[in-house]
Amino acid sequence: MMLNKNNLILYGFCVGALALGGATLVQAQSDAAADTVAVDPAPPMTFAWQPGSGPPPEKYEVEIRKGGMYSKDITYRETATTEITFDVDWLTPYDVRVRGVDAEGRRGPWSKWSVVHHRQK
């Protein structure tokens, strides 16, 4: 199977994972009496895509960019499904791109980067 740019359609939005996780307690480092402050972690973010026409790839290579379009903070992952879920920081932009890999290890071209998303409090 040959992969081409039509083999992947990246959803430019996040789906699911809207429930907030439990709060993490942070104790102030001081000799004085301090109150414990609850810090809510951001819920995970899920990006999903659809394979294009033709046989679906065996797996997908995924790049997750943290910090916007000029950021060099890019994480690489592989998945056999058509979605990826990952933990995020509040108010930090994330975008994703994917490419398919067939059974012979041939890689298709990278999709365009998704629309940037971030979690707001």
C-alpha positions, 0 to 999 in steps of 0.5 A: 500500500502506498501512502499519500497526502490523502491517506490522513485527514487530521481533525483540527479540534480536540474531542472527549476528555472533558472531565477534570481529574482530582486536585493535587495538594501542594504544601507551601515550603515555609517555617510559618504556618501555611494553608494547603492550596489545591491546584487543579491539573488540566484534563488530558487532551485528545486529538483524532483523525480519519484515514483517507481512502485506501487501506488503513495504515498499520500504525501512525506516527504522531508529533505533539508540539507544545508551545505554538508554531515556533516551538521546538518542544516536540514529542514523538509517539506511535499508535495503532488507533486514529486518536492520541490522548496526552496530558497538557498544561493549562494555557499552553498551546498544543498542536498535532500532526500525523502520518501513516506507516504501512506493514512494510514500514513505508511512511506517508507524508506528514499531515498539516499541523492541527489547529492549536488548542489549549485548556482554559481554566 
